[in-house]
Amino acid sequence: MTAVLGISAYHGDAAAAVVVDGRLVGAVAEERFTRVKHWAGFPSEAVRSCLDMAGLDAWAVEHFAIARDPRAHLLRKALYAFLHRPSLRLLRDRAMNRRRVSDAASALADALSLPVGHVRSRIQWVEHHPAHLASAFFVSPWEEAAVCALDGFGDFVSASWGIGSGRRLKVMGRVHFPHSLGLFYLALTQYLGFARYGDEYKVMGLAAYGAPDFAERLRPLIRLHDDGSFALDLRYFRHHTGGVDMTWEGGEPVIGRVWTEELEQLLGPARRPDEPIEPRHEAIAASAQAIFEEAAFHVLRGVHRRTGQRRLALAGGCALNSVMNGKIRERTPFTDVCIQPAAGDDGTALGAALSVSHERLGYGRSFTMEHGAWGPAFDATAVRDALSSRAAELARAGCRRRDIDELEDRAGWAAERVAQGQVVGWFQGRAEWGARALGNRSIVADPRRADMRDIINTKIKMRERFRPFAPSILEESLDDWFVGAAPDPFMVQVYPVRPDKRASIPAVTHVDGSGRLQTVSRSASPEYWQLIKAFEKLSGVPVLLNTSFNENEPIVLTPLQALDCFLRTRMDALVLGSTVIEKAA
């Protein structure tokens, strides 16, 4: 048995994943423990949790795969510094980050109580983008496919592509710093007043409300080249000059403003975070999404020309743009697309471990990711302890609770309450891997109620009203409810809801008639499938509104976190393992 521990550190969404004999055993992001979104730094708790999930002692880990390579592209970095003379602050910040990454052995040794020398002798460095590519291809069901990664930056690269075959990946092309599609989208996200790390998804949601009236103004910001690559018009960006503050050492990551005043001259005044959203902002969001898609599809069509493949394994932060993902089969020659749920930087921990297992150790491929439940699980004792510790709070809230051992009965209990208009927390099994709740740490509600989106956004999630919710649908019912959709258990693709079905599920149909769907199969997600099936028996609708079990925080991980979220919000009921809880009416 050979265990490889993959680690993504000193970047947003720090995470760990453990692979044994080429098969994924466990994966989790550090934010689930620290309760800070996109937590950056070293993922000590995630590392320990992965070993617990694998039942391994730290001494049993053969290789520590770090999803960075401080030596990557050194000549290119030196040439860039010589030609462009970036600020001393930029050079200092990058040097500090490189030193932290290079000394990851010390942090890992502290986390696992191992000698530094023992850890250092077992470290394998995997460059950021190859780790992205590995995270997508090596979990796919295919022996051969095109691979592509699109993101902000990692190890001086923002886009890469090539071909995966068996146990090997061949990188055929790259786009280097300072050009980046992720950076383009980040600049427009900040310009629109969404300043927190990871807020790009808000722009994607807002885009559905506007028309791309500013597309012609934004199109020159990305120059598309005949070989499938691209370049930014750097007059509109300041990340390459050293004028951007970035913090990655711990806590929530922060990135300073990356756009220049030229962008305001082009589009008008930027929106401040406290200002209302106006039609102009909606139009700019729609335009940013449209130009991003044009550039991304240009790259993907180039990847197809270079590889000749019809199947695509896609990763990188840009692969979380579910609106774009749902159009790939329509706008490019690719007929099949695989995107695993942690396509962002957390996924590089998985990719690094798989790269070492397959490419360096030669393990054959016998693993396909069919579900996202790769995080920690909690037994009945943990649930009882959580209930005991919050007994007084539950009593004050007038909660009634009982145990329902049979899954079918438990699902029926929850489905009845959803059908009555209640909002129900659903906590089952292992935590999800990636940015989305996929039915193990979810809040569910009735998609038939047009007011349900506003109810959850204002009374539970405490977030912007324009933010949509996802439809979770029984896989066998997909074609009856969506147009041109492919099964997607990871909620990373958006497709049109059939026009004749939109009035039936208004709470999960976005303003443009689309939905970011999640298909649920009985074999991969039996508990969640049973819940949706029970709701279908009551309502005739094989769809539930699904949103992550949280309130302006990372998705809950433990039973106690679930209870606390339930108690402090206006959620009506909770299914916590085999225990069901209902607040007084």
C-alpha positions as CSV (number, residue, x, y, z in Angstrom):
1,M,0.0,0.0,0.0
2,T,1.3,3.4,-1.0
3,A,-0.3,6.6,0.5
4,V,0.2,10.0,-1.1
5,L,-0.9,13.1,0.7
6,G,-1.6,16.0,-1.6
7,I,-1.5,19.6,-0.2
8,S,-2.5,23.0,-1.6
9,A,-1.0,25.6,0.7
10,Y,-0.2,29.4,0.9
11,H,-3.0,30.3,-1.5
12,G,-6.7,30.7,-1.3
13,D,-8.7,27.5,-0.7
14,A,-5.9,25.6,1.1
15,A,-6.8,21.9,1.2
16,A,-5.5,18.4,1.5
17,A,-6.3,15.1,-0.2
18,V,-5.1,11.5,0.4
19,V,-4.7,8.9,-2.3
20,V,-4.0,5.3,-1.6
21,D,-2.7,3.0,-4.4
22,G,-4.0,5.5,-7.0
23,R,-7.5,5.9,-5.5
24,L,-8.9,8.9,-3.7
25,V,-9.8,8.1,-0.1
26,G,-10.5,11.6,1.4
27,A,-10.3,15.3,0.6
28,V,-11.3,18.4,2.5
29,A,-10.5,22.2,2.5
30,E,-9.1,23.9,5.5
31,E,-11.9,26.5,5.5
32,R,-14.3,23.8,6.9
33,F,-12.3,23.7,10.1
34,T,-11.2,27.4,10.5
35,R,-14.7,28.6,9.5
36,V,-13.1,31.3,7.3
37,K,-14.1,31.3,3.6
38,H,-11.3,30.5,1.2
39,W,-8.8,30.2,4.0
40,A,-5.2,30.7,2.9
41,G,-2.1,29.4,4.6
42,F,-1.1,25.8,5.5
43,P,-4.0,23.3,5.9
44,S,-2.9,21.6,9.1
45,E,-6.4,20.5,10.1
46,A,-7.2,19.2,6.6
47,V,-4.0,17.2,6.6
48,R,-4.8,15.5,9.9
49,S,-8.4,14.9,8.8
50,C,-7.3,13.2,5.6
51,L,-5.1,10.8,7.5
52,D,-8.0,10.1,9.9
53,M,-10.3,9.3,6.9
54,A,-7.7,7.0,5.5
55,G,-7.0,5.3,8.9
56,L,-3.3,6.1,8.5
57,D,-0.6,7.0,10.9
58,A,1.5,9.9,9.7
59,W,4.6,7.7,9.4
60,A,2.7,5.5,6.8
61,V,2.6,8.3,4.2
62,E,5.1,7.5,1.5
63,H,5.0,10.8,-0.3
64,F,3.8,14.4,0.4
65,A,2.8,16.0,-2.9
66,I,2.8,19.8,-2.7
67,A,0.8,21.5,-5.5
68,R,3.4,24.2,-6.2
69,D,6.9,24.2,-7.6
70,P,9.1,27.1,-6.5
71,R,11.6,26.2,-9.2
72,A,9.1,26.4,-12.1
73,H,9.7,28.9,-14.9
74,L,12.6,30.6,-13.1
75,L,14.2,31.8,-16.3
76,R,10.9,33.3,-17.5
77,K,10.3,35.0,-14.2
78,A,13.8,36.5,-14.2
79,L,13.5,37.7,-17.8
80,Y,10.1,39.3,-17.0
81,A,11.6,41.1,-14.0
82,F,14.5,42.3,-16.1
83,L,12.4,43.6,-18.9
84,H,9.4,45.1,-17.0
85,R,11.1,46.3,-13.7
86,P,8.2,45.4,-11.4
87,S,8.1,47.2,-8.0
88,L,10.3,46.1,-5.2
89,R,7.2,45.4,-3.2
90,L,5.9,42.9,-5.8
91,L,9.3,41.2,-5.9
92,R,9.5,41.1,-2.1
93,D,6.0,39.7,-1.7
94,R,6.6,36.9,-4.3
95,A,9.9,36.1,-2.7
96,M,8.2,35.7,0.7
97,N,5.5,33.5,-0.7
98,R,8.1,31.4,-2.5
99,R,10.1,31.0,0.8
100,R,6.9,29.9,2.6
101,V,6.2,27.3,0.0
102,S,9.7,26.1,-0.1
103,D,9.6,25.5,3.6
104,A,6.3,23.6,3.6
105,A,8.2,20.7,5.1
106,S,8.4,22.6,8.5
107,A,4.7,23.3,8.6
108,L,3.9,19.8,7.6
109,A,6.2,18.3,10.2
110,D,4.6,20.5,12.9
111,A,1.1,19.4,11.8
112,L,1.9,15.7,11.9
113,S,4.5,15.7,14.7
114,L,7.2,14.3,12.4
115,P,10.9,15.1,12.0
116,V,11.4,17.8,9.4
117,G,14.1,15.7,7.7
118,H,11.7,12.8,7.4
119,V,9.1,15.0,5.7
120,R,11.5,16.8,3.5
121,S,12.9,13.6,2.1
122,R,9.4,12.6,1.0
123,I,8.2,15.8,-0.6
124,Q,7.3,15.8,-4.2
125,W,6.8,19.2,-5.9
126,V,4.0,19.3,-8.5
127,E,3.6,22.5,-10.5
128,H,0.3,24.3,-10.0
129,H,-1.1,23.9,-13.5
130,P,-0.1,20.2,-14.0
131,A,-1.8,19.6,-10.7
132,H,-5.0,21.3,-12.0
133,L,-4.9,19.1,-15.2
134,A,-4.3,15.9,-13.1
135,S,-7.2,16.7,-10.9
136,A,-9.5,16.7,-13.9
137,F,-8.2,13.9,-16.0
138,F,-7.3,11.3,-13.5
139,V,-10.8,11.3,-12.0
140,S,-12.5,11.1,-15.4
141,P,-13.8,7.8,-16.8
142,W,-11.7,8.2,-19.9
143,E,-8.5,6.6,-21.1
144,E,-7.7,9.5,-23.3
145,A,-9.0,13.1,-23.4
146,A,-8.0,16.7,-24.0
147,V,-7.1,18.6,-20.8
148,C,-7.3,22.3,-20.1
149,A,-6.9,24.5,-17.0
150,L,-7.9,28.2,-16.8
151,D,-7.4,30.3,-13.7
152,G,-5.9,33.4,-12.2
153,F,-2.3,32.5,-11.8
154,G,-0.2,29.7,-10.3
155,D,3.6,29.2,-10.7
156,F,3.5,32.0,-13.3
157,V,1.0,30.3,-15.5
158,S,-2.7,31.2,-16.1
159,A,-3.8,28.7,-18.8
160,S,-2.5,25.4,-19.9
161,W,-3.7,22.6,-22.2
162,G,-2.7,19.3,-23.6
163,I,-3.7,15.7,-23.7
164,G,-4.1,13.0,-21.1
165,S,-3.6,9.3,-22.0
166,G,-3.6,6.5,-19.5
167,R,-1.2,7.4,-16.7
168,R,0.3,10.3,-18.5
169,L,-0.3,14.0,-19.1
170,K,1.4,15.9,-21.9
171,V,1.3,19.7,-21.6
172,M,1.2,21.2,-25.1
173,G,0.7,24.9,-24.5
174,R,0.6,27.6,-21.8
175,V,-0.3,31.2,-21.2
176,H,2.0,32.9,-18.7
177,F,1.9,35.9,-16.4
178,P,0.7,38.7,-16.7
179,H,-2.1,37.5,-19.1
180,S,-5.1,35.7,-17.5
181,L,-8.8,35.1,-18.1
182,G,-9.3,34.8,-14.4
183,L,-7.6,38.1,-13.8
184,F,-9.9,39.7,-16.4
185,Y,-13.0,38.4,-14.6
186,L,-11.5,39.4,-11.2
187,A,-11.0,43.0,-12.4
188,L,-14.6,43.3,-13.5
189,T,-15.8,41.7,-10.3
190,Q,-13.9,44.3,-8.3
191,Y,-15.1,47.1,-10.6
192,L,-18.7,46.1,-9.9
193,G,-18.2,46.5,-6.2
194,F,-17.7,42.8,-5.2
195,A,-14.4,43.1,-3.4
196,R,-14.0,39.8,-1.4
197,Y,-11.9,37.0,-2.6
198,G,-14.0,34.5,-4.6
199,D,-16.9,36.9,-5.4
200,E,-16.7,36.2,-9.2
201,Y,-19.8,33.9,-8.8
202,K,-21.8,37.0,-7.9
203,V,-21.1,38.6,-11.2
204,M,-22.0,35.4,-13.0
205,G,-25.4,35.4,-11.2
206,L,-25.9,39.1,-11.8
207,A,-25.1,38.8,-15.6
208,A,-28.4,37.0,-16.2
209,Y,-30.3,40.2,-15.4
210,G,-28.6,42.4,-18.0
211,A,-27.9,42.6,-21.7
212,P,-24.3,42.7,-22.9
213,D,-24.5,46.3,-24.0
214,F,-20.8,47.0,-23.0
215,A,-19.4,44.0,-24.8
216,E,-17.9,46.0,-27.7
217,R,-16.1,48.2,-25.2
218,L,-14.7,45.3,-23.2
219,R,-13.8,43.1,-26.2
220,P,-10.4,44.8,-26.8
221,L,-9.3,44.0,-23.2
222,I,-8.6,40.4,-24.4
223,R,-6.7,39.9,-27.7
224,L,-7.3,36.4,-29.2
225,H,-4.4,34.8,-31.1
226,D,-4.6,32.4,-34.0
227,D,-3.0,29.6,-32.0
228,G,-5.8,29.6,-29.4
229,S,-3.9,31.7,-26.8
230,F,-4.7,35.2,-25.7
231,A,-3.3,38.4,-24.2
232,L,-4.7,41.1,-22.0
233,D,-4.5,44.8,-22.9
234,L,-2.4,45.6,-19.8
235,R,-3.3,49.3,-19.8
236,Y,-6.5,48.3,-17.9
237,F,-4.7,46.2,-15.2
238,R,-2.2,46.8,-12.5
239,H,-1.3,43.4,-11.1
240,H,1.9,43.2,-13.2
241,T,3.3,46.5,-11.9
242,G,3.4,45.7,-8.2
243,G,0.5,47.9,-7.2
244,V,-1.6,45.1,-5.8
245,D,-1.6,43.9,-2.2
246,M,-2.0,40.1,-1.6
247,T,-2.1,38.2,1.6
248,W,-1.8,34.4,1.6
249,E,-0.2,33.5,4.9
250,G,-3.4,32.7,6.9
251,G,-7.0,33.7,7.3
252,E,-9.2,35.0,4.5
253,P,-7.1,35.9,1.4
254,V,-7.1,39.5,0.3
255,I,-6.3,40.8,-3.2
256,G,-6.0,44.6,-3.7
257,R,-7.5,46.4,-6.7
258,V,-6.2,44.9,-9.9
259,W,-7.8,47.4,-12.4
260,T,-6.5,50.8,-13.4
261,E,-8.4,54.1,-13.9
262,E,-8.4,53.3,-17.6
263,L,-11.3,50.9,-16.9
264,E,-13.4,53.7,-15.4
265,Q,-12.7,55.9,-18.4
266,L,-13.9,53.0,-20.6
267,L,-17.0,52.1,-18.6
268,G,-17.8,55.0,-16.3
269,P,-17.6,55.2,-12.5
270,A,-17.0,51.9,-10.6
271,R,-19.7,50.8,-8.2
272,R,-18.8,51.0,-4.5
273,P,-19.8,48.0,-2.4
274,D,-22.4,50.0,-0.5
275,E,-24.1,51.4,-3.6
276,P,-27.2,49.9,-5.1
277,I,-27.0,47.7,-8.1
278,E,-28.3,49.5,-11.2
279,P,-29.2,48.4,-14.7
280,R,-25.8,49.7,-15.9
281,H,-24.1,47.3,-13.5
282,E,-26.2,44.4,-14.7
283,A,-25.3,45.2,-18.3
284,I,-21.6,45.4,-17.4
285,A,-21.8,42.0,-15.7
286,A,-23.5,40.5,-18.7
287,S,-20.9,42.0,-21.0
288,A,-18.0,40.7,-18.8
289,Q,-19.6,37.2,-18.9
290,A,-20.0,37.3,-22.6
291,I,-16.4,38.4,-23.4
292,F,-15.1,35.9,-20.9
293,E,-17.0,33.1,-22.7
294,E,-15.8,34.3,-26.1
295,A,-12.2,34.0,-24.9
296,A,-12.7,30.7,-23.1
297,F,-14.3,29.1,-26.1
298,H,-11.5,30.4,-28.3
299,V,-9.0,28.7,-26.1
300,L,-11.1,25.5,-26.0
301,R,-11.5,25.4,-29.8
302,G,-7.7,25.8,-30.0
303,V,-7.3,22.9,-27.6
304,H,-9.5,20.7,-29.8
305,R,-7.5,21.6,-32.9
306,R,-4.2,20.7,-31.2
307,T,-5.4,17.4,-29.6
308,G,-8.1,16.1,-31.9
309,Q,-10.0,14.9,-28.9
310,R,-13.8,15.1,-28.4
311,R,-13.6,14.7,-24.7
312,L,-12.5,17.4,-22.4
313,A,-11.3,17.4,-18.8
314,L,-11.4,21.0,-17.5
315,A,-10.1,22.5,-14.3
316,G,-8.9,25.8,-12.7
317,G,-10.9,28.5,-11.0
318,C,-12.5,29.6,-14.4
319,A,-14.0,26.0,-14.6
320,L,-16.3,27.0,-11.8
321,N,-18.1,29.4,-14.2
322,S,-21.1,27.1,-14.5
323,V,-22.8,29.3,-17.1
324,M,-19.8,28.9,-19.4
325,N,-19.5,25.2,-18.7
326,G,-23.1,24.5,-19.8
327,K,-22.4,26.0,-23.2
328,I,-19.1,24.1,-24.0
329,R,-20.8,21.3,-25.9
330,E,-22.8,23.9,-27.9
331,R,-20.0,26.3,-28.6
332,T,-17.0,24.0,-29.1
333,P,-16.4,20.6,-30.8
334,F,-16.2,18.8,-27.5
335,T,-19.0,16.3,-26.9
336,D,-18.2,15.3,-23.4
337,V,-16.9,17.4,-20.5
338,C,-15.6,16.3,-17.1
339,I,-15.2,18.9,-14.3
340,Q,-14.7,17.7,-10.8
341,P,-16.3,19.6,-7.9
342,A,-13.1,21.2,-6.5
343,A,-12.0,22.6,-9.8
344,G,-10.4,25.6,-8.1
345,D,-7.2,25.8,-6.2
346,D,-8.4,23.3,-3.5
347,G,-8.5,20.7,-6.3
348,T,-4.7,21.0,-6.9
349,A,-4.2,19.1,-3.6
350,L,-6.0,16.2,-5.3
351,G,-4.3,16.7,-8.6
352,A,-0.8,16.7,-7.0
353,A,-1.5,13.4,-5.2
354,L,-2.9,11.8,-8.3
355,S,0.0,13.1,-10.4
356,V,2.5,11.5,-8.1
357,S,0.5,8.2,-7.9
358,H,0.0,7.8,-11.6
359,E,2.8,9.6,-13.4
360,R,5.7,9.1,-10.9
361,L,4.8,5.9,-9.1
362,G,3.1,4.2,-12.1
363,Y,-0.1,3.2,-10.4
364,G,-2.8,2.1,-12.9
365,R,-6.0,4.0,-13.1
366,S,-9.0,2.3,-11.4
367,F,-10.8,5.3,-9.9
368,T,-13.6,7.5,-11.3
369,M,-15.2,10.3,-9.3
370,E,-18.9,9.7,-9.3
371,H,-19.9,11.7,-6.3
372,G,-18.5,14.5,-4.2
373,A,-18.7,13.0,-0.7
374,W,-15.0,12.8,0.2
375,G,-14.9,14.7,3.4
376,P,-15.2,13.7,7.1
377,A,-18.2,11.8,8.4
378,F,-19.6,11.9,11.9
379,D,-21.2,9.0,13.8
380,A,-24.3,8.8,16.0
381,T,-22.2,9.5,19.1
382,A,-21.1,12.9,17.6
383,V,-24.7,13.7,16.8
384,R,-25.8,12.8,20.4
385,D,-22.9,14.9,21.8
386,A,-23.9,17.9,19.7
387,L,-27.6,17.6,20.7
388,S,-26.6,17.3,24.4
389,S,-24.4,20.4,24.2
390,R,-27.3,22.5,22.7
391,A,-30.1,21.0,24.7
392,A,-30.9,24.3,26.5
393,E,-31.0,26.2,23.2
394,L,-33.2,23.6,21.5
395,A,-35.6,23.8,24.4
396,R,-35.8,27.6,24.3
397,A,-36.6,27.4,20.6
398,G,-39.4,25.0,21.4
399,C,-37.9,22.2,19.3
400,R,-39.4,18.8,19.0
401,R,-37.1,15.9,18.1
402,R,-37.1,12.2,17.6
403,D,-35.1,9.5,15.9
404,I,-36.2,7.9,12.6
405,D,-33.9,5.0,11.8
406,E,-35.2,4.0,8.4
407,L,-34.0,6.2,5.5
408,E,-37.2,6.0,3.6
409,D,-39.2,7.1,6.6
410,R,-36.8,9.9,7.4
411,A,-36.8,11.2,3.8
412,G,-40.6,11.1,3.8
413,W,-40.7,13.1,7.0
414,A,-38.5,15.8,5.5
415,A,-40.3,15.8,2.1
416,E,-43.6,16.4,3.8
417,R,-42.3,19.5,5.5
418,V,-40.7,20.8,2.3
419,A,-44.0,20.3,0.5
420,Q,-45.7,22.3,3.3
421,G,-43.3,25.2,2.6
422,Q,-40.8,24.7,5.3
423,V,-37.1,25.2,4.9
424,V,-35.2,22.0,6.0
425,G,-31.5,21.4,6.8
426,W,-30.3,18.1,5.5
427,F,-27.1,16.7,7.1
428,Q,-26.1,13.2,6.1
429,G,-22.9,11.1,5.6
430,R,-19.6,12.5,4.5
431,A,-19.0,16.2,3.8
432,E,-18.8,17.3,0.2
433,W,-15.5,18.1,-1.5
434,G,-15.5,21.4,-3.4
435,A,-17.5,24.6,-3.3
436,R,-21.0,23.2,-3.6
437,A,-23.3,21.4,-1.2
438,L,-24.4,18.3,-3.1
439,G,-27.0,16.8,-0.8
440,N,-25.0,15.9,2.3
441,R,-24.7,19.4,3.8
442,S,-27.7,21.1,2.2
443,I,-30.6,23.3,2.9
444,V,-33.6,22.2,0.9
445,A,-36.9,23.8,0.0
446,D,-39.9,23.6,-2.3
447,P,-38.9,24.7,-5.9
448,R,-42.6,25.3,-6.8
449,R,-42.9,28.3,-4.6
450,A,-42.0,31.5,-6.4
451,D,-41.3,33.3,-3.1
452,M,-38.9,30.7,-1.8
453,R,-35.8,32.3,-3.2
454,D,-36.5,35.5,-1.5
455,I,-37.4,33.7,1.8
456,I,-34.1,31.9,1.9
457,N,-32.0,34.8,0.7
458,T,-33.4,37.2,3.3
459,K,-34.3,35.1,6.3
460,I,-31.5,32.4,6.2
461,K,-28.6,33.2,3.9
462,M,-28.6,36.9,4.4
463,R,-27.4,37.7,0.9
464,E,-28.2,39.6,-2.3
465,R,-31.7,38.9,-3.7
466,F,-30.3,38.3,-7.2
467,R,-28.5,35.2,-6.1
468,P,-30.0,32.0,-7.6
469,F,-30.5,28.6,-6.1
470,A,-29.8,25.2,-7.6
471,P,-32.2,22.6,-8.8
472,S,-31.3,19.1,-7.6
473,I,-33.0,16.6,-10.0
474,L,-33.4,12.9,-10.1
475,E,-30.9,11.8,-12.9
476,E,-33.6,9.7,-14.6
477,S,-35.8,12.8,-15.0
478,L,-33.2,15.2,-16.5
479,D,-34.4,15.2,-20.1
480,D,-38.0,15.9,-19.0
481,W,-37.0,19.1,-17.3
482,F,-33.9,20.6,-19.0
483,V,-32.9,21.3,-22.6
484,G,-29.7,19.8,-24.0
485,A,-28.4,19.0,-20.5
486,A,-25.8,16.3,-19.6
487,P,-25.8,14.5,-16.2
488,D,-23.8,16.6,-13.7
489,P,-23.6,15.3,-10.1
490,F,-21.3,18.3,-9.2
491,M,-23.5,21.3,-9.9
492,V,-21.0,23.0,-12.2
493,Q,-23.1,23.4,-15.4
494,V,-26.0,25.6,-16.2
495,Y,-28.7,24.6,-18.7
496,P,-32.1,26.0,-19.9
497,V,-35.1,24.7,-18.0
498,R,-37.7,23.5,-20.5
499,P,-40.1,26.4,-21.2
500,D,-43.1,24.3,-20.3
501,K,-41.6,23.5,-16.9
502,R,-40.4,26.9,-15.8
503,A,-43.6,27.8,-14.1
504,S,-43.5,24.6,-12.1
505,I,-40.1,25.3,-10.5
506,P,-39.8,29.1,-10.3
507,A,-37.7,29.1,-7.2
508,V,-34.8,27.4,-9.0
509,T,-35.3,28.9,-12.5
510,H,-33.1,31.9,-13.0
511,V,-34.4,35.1,-14.6
512,D,-33.0,34.0,-18.0
513,G,-34.8,30.6,-17.8
514,S,-31.8,28.6,-16.8
515,G,-30.8,26.5,-13.8
516,R,-27.4,25.4,-12.3
517,L,-28.5,21.8,-12.0
518,Q,-27.3,18.9,-10.0
519,T,-28.3,15.4,-11.1
520,V,-28.7,12.9,-8.3
521,S,-28.4,9.2,-8.9
522,R,-29.6,6.4,-6.6
523,S,-26.2,4.6,-6.7
524,A,-24.0,7.6,-6.0
525,S,-26.1,9.5,-3.5
526,P,-28.7,7.2,-2.0
527,E,-29.8,9.4,0.9
528,Y,-30.3,12.5,-1.2
529,W,-32.0,10.5,-4.0
530,Q,-34.4,9.1,-1.5
531,L,-35.3,12.6,-0.3
532,I,-36.0,13.9,-3.8
533,K,-37.9,10.8,-4.7
534,A,-40.1,11.2,-1.6
535,F,-40.8,14.8,-2.6
536,E,-41.7,13.7,-6.1
537,K,-44.3,11.2,-4.7
538,L,-45.9,14.1,-2.8
539,S,-45.7,16.8,-5.5
540,G,-45.1,15.2,-8.9
541,V,-41.9,17.2,-9.2
542,P,-38.6,15.3,-9.1
543,V,-36.7,18.5,-8.1
544,L,-35.6,20.1,-4.9
545,L,-34.2,23.6,-4.3
546,N,-30.7,23.0,-2.9
547,T,-28.4,25.5,-1.3
548,S,-25.4,25.1,0.9
549,F,-25.9,24.5,4.6
550,N,-24.4,27.8,5.9
551,E,-25.0,31.4,6.6
552,N,-22.3,33.7,5.2
553,E,-19.6,31.1,6.3
554,P,-18.1,28.0,4.9
555,I,-20.5,25.0,4.5
556,V,-21.1,23.3,7.9
557,L,-18.8,20.3,8.6
558,T,-19.9,19.0,12.0
559,P,-23.2,18.2,13.6
560,L,-22.6,21.0,16.1
561,Q,-22.0,23.5,13.4
562,A,-25.2,22.3,11.7
563,L,-27.2,22.7,15.0
564,D,-25.8,26.2,15.5
565,C,-26.7,27.3,12.0
566,F,-30.2,25.8,12.4
567,L,-30.7,27.6,15.7
568,R,-29.5,31.1,14.7
569,T,-31.4,31.2,11.4
570,R,-35.1,30.9,10.6
571,M,-34.8,27.4,9.3
572,D,-37.9,25.3,10.2
573,A,-36.6,21.8,10.5
574,L,-33.4,19.8,10.5
575,V,-32.5,16.2,9.7
576,L,-29.2,15.4,11.5
577,G,-28.3,11.9,10.7
578,S,-31.2,9.8,12.0
579,T,-32.5,12.6,14.3
580,V,-35.2,14.9,13.0
581,I,-35.8,18.3,14.7
582,E,-38.6,20.7,14.2
583,K,-39.0,24.2,15.6
584,A,-42.3,25.3,17.2
585,A,-44.6,26.9,14.7
